[in-house]
């Protein structure tokens, strides 16, 4: 949980950065699916990277579960705008996917650059400490040209993350998310997602989490997706954090498992 800033902390903004000695504890939107309720300190930048993330057992509309996907170099670049807000640019990275052809039954490989999103996080309370923190994070996915891995349509939504400070060394997080997603050929429809995550600090450097995540996508033709997630973080040095873990599907409509390796760096 964030520690209180000095009284002058709220006066800083993009062009008047918070002094490094007064930075809040590092808080990242990764590696769990629950986003952080805390914004990046004003005038500072933070990079959160998917070094590698693989998905096994993706489900097609016809029920086939042979799909696989590998993502390399995904990044969320954040810039602290004010005491309570940051601007984020999210690039999905280079995507390589394999799926079974309905006509031939053979595995087909596709690859290409992923989507680009812009997100704005605004912390409502708790940025500087306290038992709870809440934020609003609207986002838009840009309608880049369609490709093998992009649908070429604008999408967007709203993410609402909550953080709760429990006993020393323990934290609880939750999130509600509404997405406006495009489906071919039906057009746009809504999806809903909810998560709850329990975090534990093992040492000054090591921490871990377990998480439950659920998504409902009525227009997709699939049942609700449920996942159980497990991961760990290691703060290599101040402002530099390594993470790794795996998401496990607990319903047939969810991918079988998604191992990941990531890195967060704040400057």
C-alpha positions in Angstrom: 0.0 0.0 0.0 1.2 3.5 -0.9 2.9 5.6 1.9 1.9 9.2 2.5 3.6 11.9 0.5 4.8 15.1 2.0 2.4 18.1 2.0 3.9 19.5 -1.2 3.4 16.2 -3.2 0.1 17.2 -4.7 1.5 20.4 -6.3 3.7 18.6 -8.8 2.6 17.8 -12.4 4.0 16.7 -15.8 6.6 19.5 -16.1 7.3 19.8 -12.4 8.2 16.2 -11.4 7.9 14.7 -7.9 11.4 14.5 -6.4 12.7 10.9 -6.5 13.0 10.8 -2.7 9.3 11.4 -2.5 8.1 8.8 -5.0 5.3 6.4 -4.0 6.1 2.7 -3.8 6.3 1.1 -7.3 2.8 0.0 -8.4 2.2 -1.7 -11.7 -0.9 -2.9 -13.7 0.8 -6.2 -14.2 1.3 -9.1 -13.7 -2.2 -10.0 -12.5 -5.3 -9.2 -14.5 -6.4 -6.7 -11.8 -5.1 -3.2 -12.7 -3.5 -1.0 -10.1 -5.6 1.7 -8.4 -2.5 3.9 -8.1 -1.3 6.3 -10.8 2.4 7.0 -11.8 3.9 9.9 -9.9 3.6 13.2 -11.7 6.5 13.9 -14.2 7.8 10.3 -14.2 7.5 7.5 -16.7 6.9 3.8 -16.2 7.3 1.0 -18.7 5.6 -2.4 -18.1 6.6 -5.0 -20.5 5.5 -8.5 -21.6 8.9 -10.0 -22.3 7.0 -13.1 -23.4 3.5 -14.4 -23.0 2.1 -17.7 -24.5 -1.5 -18.9 -24.7 -2.3 -22.6 -25.1 -5.7 -24.1 -25.9 -7.5 -21.1 -27.2 -11.1 -21.9 -28.2 -12.6 -21.2 -31.6 -16.3 -20.6 -32.3 -16.7 -24.2 -33.4 -15.3 -25.5 -30.1 -11.8 -26.5 -31.4 -9.2 -26.1 -28.6 -6.0 -26.4 -30.7 -5.2 -22.7 -30.9 -1.9 -21.3 -29.6 -0.5 -17.8 -29.4 2.8 -16.2 -28.5 3.3 -12.5 -27.8 6.7 -10.9 -27.6 7.5 -7.3 -26.7 4.1 -6.0 -25.5 4.5 -2.8 -23.6 2.4 -0.3 -21.5 4.2 3.1 -21.5 2.9 5.4 -18.8 3.5 9.0 -18.0 2.4 10.7 -14.8 0.4 13.8 -15.7 -0.8 15.1 -12.3 -0.9 14.0 -8.7 -3.8 11.7 -9.4 -3.6 10.8 -13.1 -1.4 9.2 -15.8 -1.6 8.6 -19.5 -0.9 5.2 -20.9 0.0 3.9 -24.4 -0.5 0.1 -24.6 1.0 -1.8 -27.6 0.1 -5.5 -27.7 3.5 -6.5 -29.2 4.4 -8.9 -32.0 1.8 -11.7 -32.1 2.3 -15.2 -33.5 -0.8 -17.4 -33.6 -1.6 -20.9 -34.7 -5.2 -22.2 -35.3 -6.7 -25.2 -37.0 -8.3 -24.5 -40.4 -12.0 -25.5 -40.6 -11.7 -26.4 -44.2 -8.4 -28.5 -44.3 -8.0 -29.4 -40.6 -4.4 -28.2 -40.8 -2.7 -25.8 -38.4 -2.4 -22.3 -39.9 0.2 -19.8 -38.6 -0.4 -16.0 -38.6 1.7 -13.2 -37.3 1.8 -9.4 -37.1 1.9 -6.3 -35.0 -0.8 -6.2 -32.3 -3.3 -3.5 -31.4 -2.6 -0.1 -29.8 -4.6 1.4 -26.9 -4.7 4.7 -25.1 -5.8 4.7 -21.5 -6.2 7.4 -18.9 -6.1 6.5 -15.2 -7.6 8.8 -12.6 -7.2 7.9 -9.0 -10.3 8.9 -6.9 -8.8 8.3 -3.5 -6.0 6.5 -1.7 -3.2 7.4 -4.0 -1.0 8.5 -1.1 -2.0 5.9 1.4 -5.0 4.7 3.5 -6.9 1.5 3.8 -8.5 1.6 0.3 -7.8 3.1 -3.1 -10.1 3.4 -6.2 -9.5 4.5 -9.8 -11.3 5.0 -13.1 -9.5 4.1 -16.3 -11.3 4.6 -19.6 -9.5 3.4 -22.7 -9.9 3.3 -26.5 -8.3 0.8 -28.9 -7.3 2.5 -32.1 -8.8 1.3 -35.5 -5.5 0.4 -37.1 -5.6 -1.4 -40.4 -7.0 -4.9 -40.3 -4.4 -7.7 -40.4 -4.1 -11.4 -39.4 -4.0 -10.4 -35.8 -6.1 -7.1 -35.7 -9.7 -6.7 -36.5 -9.3 -3.1 -37.7 -12.1 -1.7 -35.6 -12.3 0.9 -32.8 -13.1 -0.6 -29.4 -13.1 0.8 -25.9 -14.3 0.5 -22.4 -14.0 1.4 -18.7 -11.9 -0.3 -16.0 -12.6 0.3 -12.3 -9.8 -1.1 -10.0 -10.1 -1.2 -6.2 -7.2 -1.9 -3.7 -7.7 -2.8 -0.1 -5.0 -2.9 2.6 -5.4 -6.0 4.8 -3.1 -7.1 7.6 0.6 -6.2 7.3 2.0 -7.8 4.2 -1.4 -8.7 2.8 -3.5 -6.9 0.2 -6.7 -7.5 -1.7 -7.7 -6.1 -5.1 -10.7 -6.2 -7.3 -11.8 -4.9 -10.7 -14.9 -4.4 -12.8 -14.5 -3.9 -16.5 -16.9 -3.1 -19.3 -15.6 -3.5 -22.9 -17.2 -2.4 -26.2 -15.9 -5.0 -28.6 -16.4 -5.7 -32.3 -17.6 -9.1 -33.5 -17.5 -10.1 -37.2 -20.1 -9.9 -38.8 -22.5 -8.9 -36.0 -20.9 -5.5 -35.2 -20.1 -4.2 -31.7 -21.3 -5.7 -28.4 -20.6 -5.5 -24.7 -18.4 -7.8 -22.6 -18.1 -7.8 -18.8 -15.1 -8.9 -16.7 -14.5 -9.1 -12.9 -11.5 -10.1 -10.9 -10.4 -10.5 -7.3 -6.8 -10.9 -6.3 -5.0 -11.6 -3.0 -1.4 -10.4 -2.6 1.3 -11.4 -0.1 4.7 -9.8 0.6 7.2 -12.6 1.4 10.2 -10.4 1.9 11.2 -6.8 1.1 11.9 -7.9 -2.6 9.6 -10.9 -3.2 5.8 -11.0 -3.4 3.1 -13.2 -4.9 -0.5 -13.3 -5.7 -3.5 -15.6 -6.5 -6.4 -14.4 -8.5 -9.8 -15.4 -9.8 -11.0 -13.8 -13.1 -14.3 -14.1 -15.0 -15.4 -12.8 -18.3 -18.8 -12.9 -20.0 -19.0 -12.2 -23.8 -22.6 -12.9 -25.0 -21.9 -12.0 -28.6 -19.0 -14.4 -28.9 -21.2 -17.5 -28.8 -19.0 -18.9 -26.0 -19.9 -19.6 -22.4 -18.4 -17.4 -19.6 -14.7 -17.7 -19.1 -13.1 -18.4 -15.7 -9.4 -18.4 -14.8 -7.3 -19.0 -11.7 -4.0 -17.0 -11.8 -0.8 -17.4 -9.9 2.3 -15.2 -10.1 5.3 -13.7 -8.3 7.2 -10.5 -8.4 10.8 -9.7 -7.5 12.1 -6.1 -7.1 15.6 -6.3 -8.5 16.4 -2.8 -7.4 14.4 0.3 -6.7 12.1 1.0 -9.6 12.9 -2.3 -11.4 10.7 -5.3 -11.0 10.6 -8.8 -12.6 7.4 -10.9 -12.7 6.5 -14.4 -13.8 3.5 -16.8 -13.4 0.6 -18.4 -15.2 -3.1 -18.0 -15.8 -5.1 -21.3 -15.7 -8.4 -21.8 -17.4 -11.1 -23.3 -15.1 -14.0 -23.3 -17.6 -14.0 -25.0 -21.0 -14.4 -21.7 -22.8 -11.2 -20.2 -21.3 -7.7 -20.9 -22.7 -6.0 -23.9 -21.0 -3.1 -21.9 -19.6 -1.1 -18.7 -20.2 2.4 -18.5 -18.8 4.1 -15.1 -18.8 7.4 -13.3 -18.1 7.4 -9.5 -17.6 9.4 -6.5 -16.4 8.4 -3.1 -14.9 10.8 -0.1 -14.9 10.1 3.3 -13.5 12.2 6.4 -14.3 
